Amino acid sequence: MLLPNKYNKGKIINLQPAHILVLGFFCLIFIGTCLLMIPFATRDRHHLSFIDALFEATSAVCVTGLAVVDTGTTFTLFGQIVLLLLIQLGGWGFMTTGILLFIILGKKIGLKQRLLLKESLNSFSLQGVIKLVQRIIVITLLVEFVGALILAIRWSQEMSWGKAVYYGIFHSISAFNNAGFGLEPDNLSKWVGDPTVNIVITLLFMIGGIGFFVIADVFEKRSIRKISLHTKIVLLFTLLMNMVSTLIIFSLEHDNPGTLGNLSTADKWWAAYFQGVVPRTAGFNTVDISQLTLSSLVYIMGLMFIGAAPGSTGGGIKITTFALLLFALWAVLRNKEDINIFERRIPQELIFRALSIAVSGIMFIFVIFFFLTITEKGADMAKVLFETFSAAGTVGLSAGFTPELSPTGRLLITIMMFIGRVGPLTMAFALAIHAKNRSKVRYAEEKILIG
């Protein structure tokens, strides 16, 4: 808070861009909560409690997918459309949605709005941010339309055309925005071995998860040599992690009767592929997550913590953050001063930011899980921890414990989802602010023992 003076011209509160972004997401969640509490939003015409409506709205805006009620049987068409709008606006981000309204209304977009947009998109500079927003909107609508069309054609074989079209639209928007909301009680389990559903859904959330920068960069450059270092890292690590994860899930679950054990060989590979690629981004599932072995749950928690790419619809600490930390560790082990990737040197400032984001993520998870151990006494703590990681990574996978959460536990997971959506972004912006205000005074150096 600032006192009025000749410089701030009487302004009392000076909000930083990070504060505005947080408030924007909070307002969107509040509006969604109010809409979901309307009796017309639920099939039994009895409105959801405030905690449940807040949980569902936060899950949608933060594109998480965790739910305390079944989406398909609890909500009316109105309630489901509200969820879809919250997912779409949440996936775009508060500032992207705001800029879209500015463009539609023909309003001038000033420097302040461009600065906010730069930070919300984790962009390198102000140059071209408005053009990027336009591309984001076009890419989103185009990819979602194609995905919805293919899914509608596939599902028209087993349901009416009207229902198939609606299912296609709902799941396409949910998948591209990495939300993971489904209309069936068992999510996508009935299509565990269906090639069309598996390929389309995974492509949708992977395209949304690699980020709009990567998509634009690939289409513009159309050459591996010309694409940026950021794009190379995202594509390489996404490919490697998807391949490794598919093999690991298959090896851990192929003889588990609760998941892959009773499936045919082909369906086992489809299920392993789907469960291997989904944890870093979306919360869909084609097998019962609660029946996974403890080893698989632990591995998936690691994937959820890593998350998707910056500037995407996914969450987590981001795959580039994870990659930078691995390269930094490799440089330390080799006693190298510089961190080089694809013949490019990484600034140390980025390494510090990556470390700060990872550590802050771990701290948030620890604090929320600690309080959950108090509120959810008697519960399976492995499942509680899994739900916490899922909320922190805005993934939405659930081991079946979410509906069993106490009201306080639901509130804690709601807070975790919100932190997971805006936490890393806010942290990065706070670091950028402090970087501009570095002190010119440097103290004497002294070492301490570590390790």
Steps between C-alpha positions, in 0.01 A plus 500: 500500500629845408427839653373767259774719356587697190639188329210259538242781467288397793498126435472309826554143379772414255431153361779316327414306180528172693235621746268600215536157337419325829198723555386434144501124550333543838217709348446244224480221759255703711269558202517130412422402859188720503378357168552139612305567819189588299244216541453497120864382468434162666263224391331459840441879513670511840792738483851387587646609830734795484807280565405252226418774249825679585692174454343429159544858377863512614567164337353626172671842497832347604444232232556225755216251467464383859133474594300434814187417297450313175488751215269306268235402756510800734493800268234602251590620152522852644737388775718310254517800265605717795781251570602506131518880496704502820734239350543698178558832674726338759701326230550824310585682818348808655700753299458323164125504556515868597699591190249307287222718642707811427542389140128420458397837649760685294673639809858621492744263670746704704843432643362384835281235335794386287720467809235293677457283193876448472517371855186286474639328189856476636610677184859614444408853390214737426554476128230306324291410809174623344573303184570197720161538669330501162690185406408335829131560437514380138709191585271412792177524305642320195650207694191466721273500193699227324517292819128539566413403141706179506369400843141574395534278193647221712239522776210528254551127447370427849279798591269750332657770281395778736653329801810403303556861389459628855733231636752589231490873581515449876789254498692692232492823702576314822791313340664792317488710816641209702202501733412129505126543566294220345129428468517131590527378862811298411642778280630334180538144633243351263724603209821364652599318179341735246776637272299805385410619851849430634681678217268802473476568874875461557586718199264769626648522848858463373453784250351712777776388736804588285398866500396757244858627459613158382207461260559844349875445482467167318255640245709810438847344480411155361858389553668328795807719457303824507265435791584655836683327784180512704311308230777241466504430874121474525465265202799283594408453865131451417587222256749333734275516806198368310695203366663417834174545692310266267759227552509551878121490543480189280771322698343590836136430410494231228414224751285711736141363472360832623643695207673339199506137606169390343543693174620364169860568402401782263272660760774474761731709283225754430426527873869524590552768236200703618588480871864568417443827313203639692652575846709801392203681353139382514296303749331248271529129569416176318564272800406524867773720651417381852604146395850598385793355690675724752805513271287634214336758727840625619631522143188685384537746789844586364355558152223720642756709686700557179195600298471644152679781316498874580236705321276193472170389647680254731641543849790374710839661545530465120709261295759768414555564871560129552733487197707798620543343844618174342751682279618704799552182702694345211720811478574484874587129481740573215642802686395733216444868568269560203176316421486437125206354309511446124803728474327778693601626846222535756513814722549420869203721581271249326645215705429689821144566387449136408630391839279754678189381315576133576572566869191717540290224340636243744435733794138564395436127464661425836294764684167398346570129551599567862163665569319218316659245733326689780159541333483156333596274792452131429525546124749325273783755505640372168173597332488832685852581381403397147204742504729776628752448217214485250362830624843665510572396141144591393481152349175364641581131530336354808551180693131515590546693823380847392127445575598366845682817602363686800374857442828635639695255284309615192586859583869408536503323163322802350778724631758257360339511155501880505865513609588244235346716229638841600786410736788438257387791283487737797834373628669563166361851482604580857853390416498721193401800712779443748747454216434856392558633849829333582711675755831640381655408835681165506617352830811297571477140384513213749439130444292257705501121508233328290428144387 
